[in-house]
Amino acid sequence: MSHTFIHANHLSEVPQRAPTFVAIGSFDGVHLGHQSVLRSMVAAAQKAGVRTAVLTFFPHPKRVLQNLTGPYYIATLADRVAWLGEVGIDVVITYPFNDEVRHTRAADFVAQLCHHLDMRQLWGGNFALGYQREGDIPFLRALGQEIGYTVELVDALVTWEGERVSSSRIRRHLQHGEIKLANGCLTRPYRLRGVVVRGDQRGRTLGFPTANITYWPEQVIPANGVYAAYAWVGGQPYRAATNVGIRPTVDGSRLTVEAHLLDFYGDLYDQELCLEFHDHIRAEKKFGGLDELKAHIQADVAQVRSTLAL
């Protein structure tokens, strides 16, 4: 069943005030654990006849509080918003996390939620919000009794393959090239988007032209190696032998993501490509020369063709 979906960048941009159940969190990847909590909230809200909202911070609070740099996110913000909508959330607020927000007192932040959204219920795991995490569960429940909302504490402990699902676990799987484990936690293929740019065109001379994509530098990239992926071009999927790495046989310096699309004939330059990673084929390796490299690429392409169905 379709629902009206609103995306706002701030609480003040939400167009109307209506009784709302609210979940707050980063929800990076909108993984199996997130989905469990949010679907429970959606079901409860539908039973109560109220709408649902997610307030998700960007940048991630840890990036600001711990001054983290380098790749961190599992997905782009646009994908996160889309996936929250697919779970059934009515309103998504991508709230900017900065130094001002960091110093906002918990009671003031909750007051904004009540003022702009008419929050009736606050959902989440054992979390805390506000300056120095002063807004813990007892604080939020006591405040709710004063100003008219309840706190619904849910067990966010969801396991897959015997281990708790978390964003940090997914990052670890990606960093080790464990794509199938990452995808199981996500319930969907890991996705990387980028615009196709001109490379050195060496793949073309080997008989395997590749699409070299620029990617968001803040997103976690799977470990160096060759992967079976689908490359989506204008809504059409193509099987793709995808290499992540520094190409040690030919240059060995700059990290690139390049995909050889099977059975594709055309120009991809300047188009956006979405890569969906499905399986790890092999680790990156330095070969004795271009002939040996070409033979291995042939084998990689054959394995991708047999691994992925169209």
Secondary structure, 3 states (H helix, E strand, C coil): CCCCCEEECCHHHCCCCCCEEEEEECCCCCCHHHHHHHHHHHHHHHHHCCEEEEEEEECCHHHHHCCCCCCCECCCHHHHHHHHHHHCCCEEEEEECCHHHHCCCHHHHHHHHHHHHCEEEEEECCCCECHHHCECHHHHHHHHHHHCCEEEECCCCCEECCEECCHHHHHHHHHCCCHHHHHHHHCCCEEEEEEEECCCCHHHHCCCCCEEECCCCCECCCCCEEEEEEEEECCEEEEEEEEEECCCCCCCCCCEEEEEECCCCCCCCCCEEEEEEEEEEEECCCCCCHHHHHHHHHHHHHHHHHHCCC
